[in-house]
Amino acid sequence: MKENNTKKIRIDVDNMQDAIALFGNRDENVNYLRKKLGVNINMFDNAVNVEGEESLVDRAEKLITLLLDKAGANVINKSFIRFCSEIVDNDDSDRFDELAKVVAVTARGKQIKCKTYGQAKYVDAIKNNSVVFGIGPAGTGKTYLAVALAVQMYKNKLVEKIILTRPAVEAGEKLGFLPGDLGAKVDPYLRPLYDALQEMFGLEVYARLIEKGVIEIAPLAYMRGRTLSNAFIILDEAQNTTREQMKMFLTRMGEGSRVVVTGDATQIDLPSDKSSGLLHASGILQGIDGISVVNLKNKDIVRNDLVQAIVKAYEEHGTKKVNSAASTAKDVEDV
């Protein structure tokens, strides 16, 4: 590192508890910050001292200042650091309180908050648009956050019903071999939706709302011919819809309804001769007023940190296969 490119700054700390929270248990947070930011960070004389390459120090100053400012009201951990880092990188610090507000509260009183900047933009899009496409890899909270917002809007009397649906597409298994009637066959495909709703409402309230028809969970095929008004409608696993199914679903929307379509473009289980309705619709409808397409990335994965690494490895492997195939095709062409 060249001497004339280095910079050293001092960030005064008014509350030592905030500094303790910033550094974390056994310096876990500050070690993560040092690695993430590429600068040296130390505590001395009631101040956080940062030293390193000038451009890196400038970025570190903004992030550490934001973390210290929000330490009292938030738990500082890797997830929160990543969230604040993206807010700083997007120059969105003025909107921190808006982006970090509680999305919903579960039946047990647990507060649901966005854990990444991408999730915050996704929630913001759902609040401000009639139709939202949430596209991203597993573990980015697409469905869970949509369900949380659906429950909040129902509790606030903004909608009268919650309707959740997904295509019953077989992922390597044949539905015909499963025991039971149609309901029993498709039930496993809808289980993630049941679980999210039960956590939000509590089991007793959930069961009562199901019985009253306020909550409806059904296969996508059951949507045909209906008009869904004053409802919050979620289509999950939409990468497995055909173009015809997607058009059918989107045209079910009636007055006062909100639609969220979620899916993972890397996990399409349709036959090879069928194109994904999710990819087609999100492409041709993007830019229409009232419709928003939000693409969540690997960095928005909020499950075990290993999930990010797994998704990345599969993506890199897929890229290598595409490049290898292209190279082979070129060699054959040259011959």
C-alpha positions in Angstrom: 0.0 0.0 0.0 1.5 3.3 -1.0 2.0 5.9 1.7 0.3 8.7 -0.1 -2.8 6.7 -0.6 -3.3 5.8 3.1 -5.7 7.7 5.4 -6.3 7.5 9.1 -9.5 8.8 10.8 -11.0 9.0 14.3 -14.7 8.5 15.0 -15.5 9.7 18.5 -17.8 7.5 20.5 -20.3 9.1 22.9 -21.7 5.9 24.3 -19.3 3.0 25.1 -22.1 0.5 25.0 -22.5 1.4 21.3 -18.8 0.7 20.8 -19.1 -2.6 22.6 -22.0 -3.6 20.4 -20.1 -2.5 17.3 -17.1 -4.7 18.1 -19.2 -7.6 19.2 -18.6 -10.7 21.4 -14.9 -11.5 21.2 -14.5 -8.9 18.5 -16.6 -11.0 16.1 -18.2 -7.9 14.4 -15.1 -5.9 14.1 -13.1 -8.8 12.6 -15.9 -9.2 10.1 -15.8 -5.4 9.3 -12.0 -5.5 8.9 -12.3 -8.3 6.4 -15.3 -6.8 4.6 -13.9 -3.3 4.4 -10.2 -4.0 3.9 -9.1 -1.5 6.6 -7.6 -1.7 10.0 -10.1 -0.8 12.9 -9.2 -0.3 16.5 -10.6 1.3 19.6 -8.5 3.8 21.5 -9.2 6.8 23.7 -13.0 6.7 23.4 -12.8 6.6 19.6 -12.9 4.1 16.7 -9.7 4.6 14.7 -9.7 3.5 11.1 -6.7 3.3 8.8 -6.2 2.1 5.3 -6.5 3.0 1.6 -8.2 6.4 1.3 -11.2 5.2 -0.7 -11.8 2.2 1.6 -11.5 4.4 4.7 -14.1 6.8 3.4 -16.5 4.0 2.9 -15.7 2.5 6.3 -16.3 5.8 8.0 -19.8 6.0 6.6 -20.7 2.5 7.5 -19.2 2.6 11.1 -20.9 6.0 11.7 -24.3 4.5 10.7 -23.7 1.4 12.8 -22.8 3.4 15.9 -25.8 5.6 15.4 -28.2 2.7 15.1 -26.5 0.4 17.7 -28.8 1.4 20.6 -32.0 0.2 18.9 -30.7 -2.7 16.9 -28.7 -5.9 17.4 -25.4 -5.5 15.6 -24.5 -8.8 13.8 -23.3 -9.9 10.4 -26.7 -9.6 8.9 -27.3 -6.1 10.2 -23.8 -5.1 9.0 -24.5 -6.3 5.5 -27.9 -4.5 5.5 -26.3 -1.2 6.6 -23.4 -1.7 4.1 -25.8 -1.9 1.2 -27.7 1.1 2.4 -24.4 3.1 2.5 -23.4 1.8 -0.9 -26.7 2.8 -2.4 -26.5 6.2 -0.7 -29.8 5.5 1.0 -28.9 6.3 4.6 -31.6 8.9 4.9 -34.2 6.2 4.3 -32.7 3.8 7.0 -35.7 4.1 9.4 -38.1 3.5 6.5 -36.3 0.5 5.1 -35.5 -1.0 8.5 -39.0 -0.7 10.0 -40.9 -3.7 11.3 -42.7 -5.5 8.5 -44.9 -7.7 10.7 -45.2 -9.3 14.1 -45.8 -13.0 14.5 -48.4 -14.5 16.9 -45.6 -14.9 19.5 -44.6 -11.3 19.3 -41.5 -11.8 17.1 -40.7 -8.8 15.0 -40.1 -9.5 11.3 -37.7 -7.1 9.7 -35.8 -7.0 6.4 -32.3 -8.4 6.7 -30.9 -7.2 3.4 -31.3 -4.1 1.3 -32.8 -6.2 -1.5 -35.5 -7.4 0.9 -36.2 -3.9 1.9 -36.7 -2.8 -1.7 -38.9 -5.9 -2.3 -41.1 -5.0 0.7 -41.2 -1.3 -0.5 -42.3 -2.5 -3.9 -45.2 -4.6 -2.5 -46.4 -1.7 -0.4 -46.5 0.7 -3.4 -47.6 -1.5 -6.4 -50.5 -3.6 -7.3 -48.5 -6.4 -8.9 -45.0 -7.4 -7.8 -42.7 -10.1 -9.2 -40.1 -11.2 -6.6 -37.5 -13.3 -8.4 -34.5 -14.8 -6.6 -32.7 -17.8 -5.3 -33.8 -20.0 -2.4 -33.5 -18.4 1.1 -34.1 -14.8 0.1 -37.4 -14.6 1.9 -39.6 -14.0 -1.1 -42.6 -16.0 0.1 -42.2 -15.4 3.8 -42.1 -11.6 3.4 -45.1 -11.7 1.0 -47.1 -13.7 3.5 -46.1 -11.4 6.4 -47.3 -8.3 4.4 -50.5 -10.1 3.4 -51.2 -10.8 7.1 -50.5 -7.1 8.0 -52.7 -5.8 5.3 -55.5 -8.1 6.4 -55.2 -7.0 10.0 -55.2 -3.4 8.9 -58.4 -4.1 6.9 -56.8 -3.2 3.6 -57.8 -6.6 2.1 -60.6 -9.0 3.0 -59.0 -12.3 2.0 -55.6 -13.9 1.6 -55.2 -16.3 -1.3 -52.1 -18.4 -1.8 -51.5 -20.6 -4.7 -48.8 -22.5 -6.5 -48.5 -24.8 -9.5 -48.4 -28.5 -8.5 -45.5 -29.3 -10.8 -43.6 -32.5 -10.1 -40.0 -32.1 -9.2 -38.6 -35.5 -10.1 -41.6 -37.4 -8.5 -44.9 -38.4 -10.0 -48.0 -37.2 -8.2 -49.9 -40.2 -9.4 -47.8 -42.5 -7.2 -48.6 -40.5 -4.0 -51.4 -41.7 -1.8 -54.7 -39.9 -1.3 -57.0 -37.7 -3.3 -56.0 -34.6 -5.2 -56.0 -32.5 -2.0 -53.7 -34.9 -0.3 -51.4 -35.1 -3.3 -50.9 -31.3 -3.6 -50.8 -30.6 0.2 -47.0 -31.1 0.4 -46.5 -28.5 -2.3 -48.4 -26.0 -0.2 -46.8 -26.8 3.1 -44.4 -23.8 3.2 -47.4 -21.5 2.8 -49.3 -23.2 5.7 -46.2 -22.9 7.9 -45.7 -19.2 7.3 -49.4 -18.3 7.9 -49.5 -20.4 11.1 -46.5 -18.5 12.4 -48.1 -15.2 11.7 -51.6 -15.8 12.9 -51.1 -18.6 15.5 -52.6 -22.0 14.9 -56.1 -21.4 16.4 -56.7 -18.1 14.5 -55.3 -19.6 11.3 -57.6 -22.6 11.6 -60.6 -20.3 12.2 -59.8 -18.1 9.2 -59.3 -21.2 7.0 -62.7 -22.5 8.1 -64.4 -19.1 7.4 -62.7 -18.9 3.9 -60.8 -15.8 4.8 -57.6 -17.7 4.0 -57.6 -19.8 0.9 -54.7 -22.1 -0.2 -55.2 -24.0 -3.4 -53.4 -25.3 -6.5 -53.1 -22.8 -9.4 -55.6 -24.8 -11.5 -58.3 -23.9 -9.1 -58.0 -20.2 -10.0 -59.3 -20.6 -13.5 -62.6 -18.7 -14.2 -62.6 -16.7 -11.0 -62.4 -13.0 -10.2 -60.4 -12.3 -7.0 -61.4 -8.9 -5.5 -60.2 -7.2 -2.3 -57.7 -9.9 -1.8 -53.9 -10.3 -1.2 -53.0 -13.0 -3.7 -49.6 -14.8 -3.7 -48.5 -17.1 -6.5 -45.5 -19.1 -5.2 -43.0 -21.2 -7.2 -44.1 -19.3 -10.3 -41.1 -20.4 -12.3 -43.1 -23.6 -12.8 -46.0 -21.9 -14.5 -46.4 -21.9 -18.3 -47.1 -18.7 -20.2 -50.8 -19.7 -20.5 -51.1 -20.4 -16.7 -49.4 -17.1 -15.9 -51.7 -15.1 -18.1 -54.7 -16.9 -16.6 -53.5 -16.1 -13.1 -52.8 -12.4 -13.6 -56.1 -11.8 -15.3 -58.0 -13.1 -12.2 -57.1 -9.9 -10.4 -60.2 -7.9 -9.4 -60.8 -4.5 -7.7 -58.9 -3.7 -4.5 -56.5 -6.7 -4.9 -52.8 -7.0 -4.5 -50.8 -9.6 -6.3 -47.3 -10.9 -5.5 -45.6 -13.5 -7.8 -42.5 -15.2 -6.5 -40.1 -17.7 -8.1 -36.6 -18.9 -8.6 -35.4 -18.8 -12.2 -32.7 -21.4 -11.4 -35.2 -24.1 -10.3 -37.5 -24.5 -13.3 -39.1 -28.0 -13.3 -41.2 -27.6 -16.5 -40.7 -30.0 -19.4 -38.0 -28.8 -21.8 -40.6 -27.9 -24.5 -42.3 -25.4 -22.1 -41.1 -21.9 -21.3 -41.5 -20.4 -17.8 -44.4 -18.0 -17.5 -42.6 -16.2 -14.7 -39.6 -15.2 -17.0 -41.9 -14.3 -19.9 -44.3 -12.2 -17.8 -41.7 -10.3 -15.8 -40.0 -9.4 -19.0 -43.0 -8.1 -21.0 -44.8 -6.4 -18.1 -41.8 -4.6 -16.6 -42.2 -0.8 -16.9 -46.0 -0.8 -16.7 -47.2 1.6 -14.0 -48.3 -0.3 -10.9 -46.2 -3.4 -11.7 -42.7 -3.8 -10.2 -40.1 -6.5 -10.8 -37.6 -7.1 -8.0 -34.6 -9.3 -8.6 -33.2 -10.6 -5.3 -29.5 -11.8 -5.4 -27.3 -14.3 -3.7 -26.4 -11.6 -1.1 -30.1 -11.4 -0.1 -30.0 -15.1 1.1 -30.8 -15.0 4.8 -30.7 -18.7 5.7 -27.5 -20.4 6.8 -24.4 -18.7 5.4 -23.6 -22.0 3.6 -26.7 -21.5 1.4 -25.1 -18.5 -0.2 -21.9 -20.5 -0.9 -24.0 -23.5 -2.3 -26.0 -21.2 -4.7 -22.9 -19.5 -5.8 -21.1 -22.8 -6.5 -24.1 -24.1 -8.6 -24.1 -20.8 -10.6 -20.4 -21.0 -11.3 -20.7 -24.6 -12.3 -23.6 -23.7 -14.7 -21.5 -20.8 -16.2 -18.6 -23.2 -16.7 -20.8 -25.7 -18.5 -22.2 -23.0 -20.8 -18.7 -21.7 -21.6 -17.5 -25.2 -22.2 -20.4 -26.0 -24.5 -19.8 -22.8 -26.4 -16.1 -23.6 -26.7 -16.8 -27.1 -28.0 -19.3 -25.7 -30.5 -16.7 -23.2 -31.7 -14.1 -26.0 -32.1 -16.5 -28.1 -34.2 -17.3 -25.0 -36.3 -13.6 -24.3 -36.9 -13.0 -27.9 -38.0 
